[in-house]
């Protein structure tokens, strides 16, 4: 795959782009070209400010789901791209799978009692920054539950920046905020001077996710 200036992109080049504060998009799943984005205003989720509503808390307590990490990365990316309109082209998906093999692409999965993948979220890590890329649900609230576990896990592992790129009404309802490009780049620079391991430690339990919600609300 080539970007809009010609060079063949590699997972390593993509990682360098994230470290420089830009991220890739394509016009659609069949587009061979990539364009680079550095928004004037950047969406982030404060790791001490994720909002768990009463209804979501109830869902976390009662849903008979299993939460895993990095067990189905390619499947999560494919599910996120399986929409009528998507920016995740086949080439971009391949690059993310390459980052996963390098240890910089990570996913969190939600499984139902029949062993079916019903929700998830994936992103890229560098230093103590997590660049959230996309999420999906096949059962109600599955992506929200995945996000709640993810935020708790990132905070426990010492991550300092959760980049959502853009902000939507949905993300804003969960605590996402906008910061300026200059503020984002300063926070990214600081995050890249530190280290955190997404794959280390155990995933939080439902009680821990909800306990942290009480402590930070």
C-alpha positions as CSV (number, residue, x, y, z in Angstrom):
1,X,0.0,0.0,0.0
2,X,1.2,3.5,-0.8
3,X,0.4,6.8,0.9
4,X,-0.8,9.8,-1.2
5,X,2.9,10.8,-1.8
6,X,4.0,7.4,-3.2
7,X,6.2,5.4,-0.7
8,X,5.2,1.9,0.3
9,X,4.0,2.0,3.9
10,X,5.3,-0.4,6.5
11,X,4.1,-1.0,10.1
12,X,7.3,0.7,11.3
13,X,6.6,3.8,9.3
14,X,3.0,3.8,10.7
15,X,4.4,3.7,14.2
16,X,6.7,6.6,13.5
17,X,3.6,8.5,12.2
18,X,1.8,8.0,15.5
19,X,4.8,9.1,17.4
20,X,4.8,12.3,15.3
21,X,1.2,12.9,16.2
22,X,-0.5,11.9,12.9
23,X,-2.7,9.0,12.0
24,X,-3.9,7.4,8.7
25,X,-7.2,7.2,7.1
26,X,-8.6,6.0,3.7
27,X,-11.7,7.1,1.9
28,X,-13.2,3.6,2.0
29,X,-12.2,-0.1,2.4
30,X,-11.2,-0.4,-1.2
31,X,-9.0,2.7,-1.4
32,X,-5.3,2.0,-1.9
33,X,-4.3,5.5,-0.8
34,X,-3.8,6.8,2.7
35,X,-4.0,10.4,3.9
36,X,-2.6,11.7,7.1
37,X,-4.6,13.5,9.8
38,X,-3.4,15.9,12.5
39,X,-6.7,17.5,13.8
40,X,-6.7,21.1,15.0
41,X,-8.7,19.8,18.0
42,X,-7.9,16.4,19.4
43,X,-10.2,14.0,21.3
44,X,-8.8,12.4,24.4
45,X,-10.3,10.4,27.3
46,X,-8.9,11.4,30.6
47,X,-7.9,8.2,32.3
48,X,-9.3,9.5,35.6
49,X,-12.4,10.9,34.0
50,X,-14.2,8.0,32.3
51,X,-17.9,8.2,33.0
52,X,-19.8,5.0,33.9
53,X,-23.6,5.7,33.9
54,X,-25.9,3.7,36.2
55,X,-27.1,1.7,33.2
56,X,-23.6,0.9,32.1
57,X,-22.6,0.0,35.6
58,X,-25.6,-2.4,35.8
59,X,-24.5,-3.9,32.4
60,X,-21.0,-4.4,33.7
61,X,-22.3,-6.2,36.8
62,X,-24.9,-8.4,35.0
63,X,-23.7,-9.2,31.5
64,X,-22.5,-12.8,31.2
65,X,-19.5,-11.8,29.1
66,X,-15.8,-12.7,29.2
67,X,-13.2,-10.0,28.7
68,X,-9.8,-10.9,27.1
69,X,-6.8,-9.0,25.8
70,X,-5.0,-9.6,22.5
71,X,-6.8,-12.9,21.8
72,X,-8.4,-11.8,18.5
73,X,-6.7,-8.7,17.3
74,X,-7.3,-9.3,13.6
75,X,-10.9,-10.3,14.2
76,X,-11.5,-7.0,16.1
77,X,-10.0,-4.9,13.4
78,X,-12.1,-6.8,10.8
79,X,-15.3,-6.3,12.8
80,X,-14.6,-2.6,13.2
81,X,-14.1,-2.3,9.4
82,X,-17.3,-4.3,8.6
83,X,-19.5,-1.3,8.2
84,X,-21.2,0.2,5.2
85,X,-18.8,3.2,5.4
86,X,-15.3,2.8,6.9
87,X,-11.9,4.5,6.8
88,X,-10.2,1.1,7.5
89,X,-9.1,-0.1,4.1
90,X,-7.6,-3.6,3.6
91,X,-4.2,-2.1,3.4
92,X,-4.6,-0.2,6.7
93,X,-5.9,-3.3,8.4
94,X,-2.8,-5.2,7.2
95,X,-0.6,-2.5,8.7
96,X,-2.4,-2.7,12.1
97,X,-1.9,-6.5,12.0
98,X,1.8,-5.8,11.4
99,X,1.9,-3.5,14.4
100,X,0.2,-6.2,16.5
101,X,3.0,-8.6,15.6
102,X,5.5,-6.0,16.5
103,X,3.9,-5.6,20.0
104,X,2.4,-2.2,19.3
105,X,-1.1,-3.1,18.2
106,X,-3.5,-4.2,21.0
107,X,-7.1,-5.3,21.4
108,X,-9.6,-5.9,24.1
109,X,-12.3,-8.4,23.3
110,X,-15.8,-9.2,24.7
111,X,-17.1,-12.8,24.3
112,X,-20.6,-14.1,25.1
113,X,-21.3,-17.5,26.8
114,X,-21.4,-19.2,23.4
115,X,-17.9,-18.1,22.7
116,X,-18.8,-15.6,20.1
117,X,-17.0,-12.3,19.7
118,X,-19.6,-9.6,20.5
119,X,-17.6,-6.5,21.0
120,X,-14.1,-5.0,21.2
121,X,-11.8,-2.1,20.8
122,X,-8.3,-1.8,19.4
123,X,-5.5,0.7,19.2
124,X,-1.8,1.3,19.0
125,X,0.7,1.9,21.8
126,X,3.9,3.9,22.0
127,X,5.5,5.0,25.3
128,X,2.6,5.6,27.7
129,X,0.2,6.7,24.9
130,X,-2.6,4.6,23.7
131,X,-4.0,5.6,20.3
132,X,-7.6,4.3,20.2
133,X,-8.6,3.4,16.7
134,X,-12.1,1.9,16.6
135,X,-14.6,-0.3,18.5
136,X,-17.6,-2.4,17.7
137,X,-20.6,-4.0,19.3
138,X,-22.7,-7.0,18.2
139,X,-24.6,-7.0,21.5
140,X,-25.9,-4.0,23.3
141,X,-23.3,-2.0,25.2
142,X,-20.5,-4.4,24.4
143,X,-18.2,-1.7,23.1
144,X,-18.9,0.5,26.1
145,X,-18.1,-2.3,28.5
146,X,-14.9,-2.9,26.5
147,X,-14.0,0.7,26.8
148,X,-14.6,0.8,30.6
149,X,-12.3,-2.2,31.1
150,X,-9.7,-0.6,28.7
151,X,-9.6,2.7,30.5
152,X,-9.2,1.0,33.9
153,X,-6.4,-1.3,32.5
154,X,-4.5,1.6,30.9
155,X,-4.6,3.6,34.2
156,X,-3.4,0.6,36.2
157,X,-0.5,-0.1,33.8
158,X,0.8,3.5,33.9
159,X,-0.5,4.9,30.6
160,X,-0.9,8.7,30.6
161,X,-2.6,9.5,27.3
162,X,-5.7,7.9,25.7
163,X,-6.0,9.5,22.3
164,X,-9.4,9.1,20.6
165,X,-8.4,11.3,17.6
166,X,-11.8,12.9,17.2
167,X,-14.6,13.4,19.6
168,X,-18.2,12.3,19.1
169,X,-21.3,12.8,21.2
170,X,-21.0,9.1,22.2
171,X,-17.4,9.6,23.4
172,X,-18.3,12.9,25.1
173,X,-21.0,11.1,27.1
174,X,-18.3,8.8,28.4
175,X,-16.0,11.6,29.4
176,X,-14.0,12.4,26.3
177,X,-12.8,16.0,25.9
178,X,-11.1,18.1,23.2
179,X,-7.7,19.6,23.6
180,X,-5.8,21.8,21.2
181,X,-3.2,20.4,18.7
182,X,-0.4,22.1,20.6
183,X,-1.5,20.7,23.9
184,X,-1.9,17.2,22.4
185,X,1.6,17.3,20.9
186,X,3.1,18.4,24.3
187,X,1.3,15.6,26.1
188,X,2.3,13.1,23.4
189,X,5.9,14.2,23.7
190,X,5.8,13.6,27.4
191,X,4.2,10.2,27.0
192,X,6.9,9.1,24.6
193,X,9.6,9.7,27.2
194,X,8.1,7.0,29.5
195,X,7.2,3.3,29.1
196,X,4.2,1.2,29.9
197,X,3.3,-2.4,29.0
198,X,-0.2,-3.1,27.7
199,X,0.3,-6.8,28.0
200,X,1.5,-6.8,31.6
201,X,-0.6,-7.4,34.6
202,X,-4.1,-8.9,34.8
203,X,-7.1,-7.4,33.3
204,X,-9.3,-5.7,35.9
205,X,-12.4,-7.4,37.3
206,X,-15.8,-6.0,37.1
207,X,-15.6,-5.0,40.7
208,X,-12.3,-3.1,40.1
209,X,-13.8,-1.3,37.1
210,X,-16.8,-0.2,39.2
211,X,-14.7,0.6,42.2
212,X,-12.5,2.9,40.2
213,X,-15.6,4.6,38.8
214,X,-16.6,5.4,42.4
215,X,-13.2,6.7,43.3
216,X,-13.0,9.1,40.3
217,X,-16.6,10.2,40.1
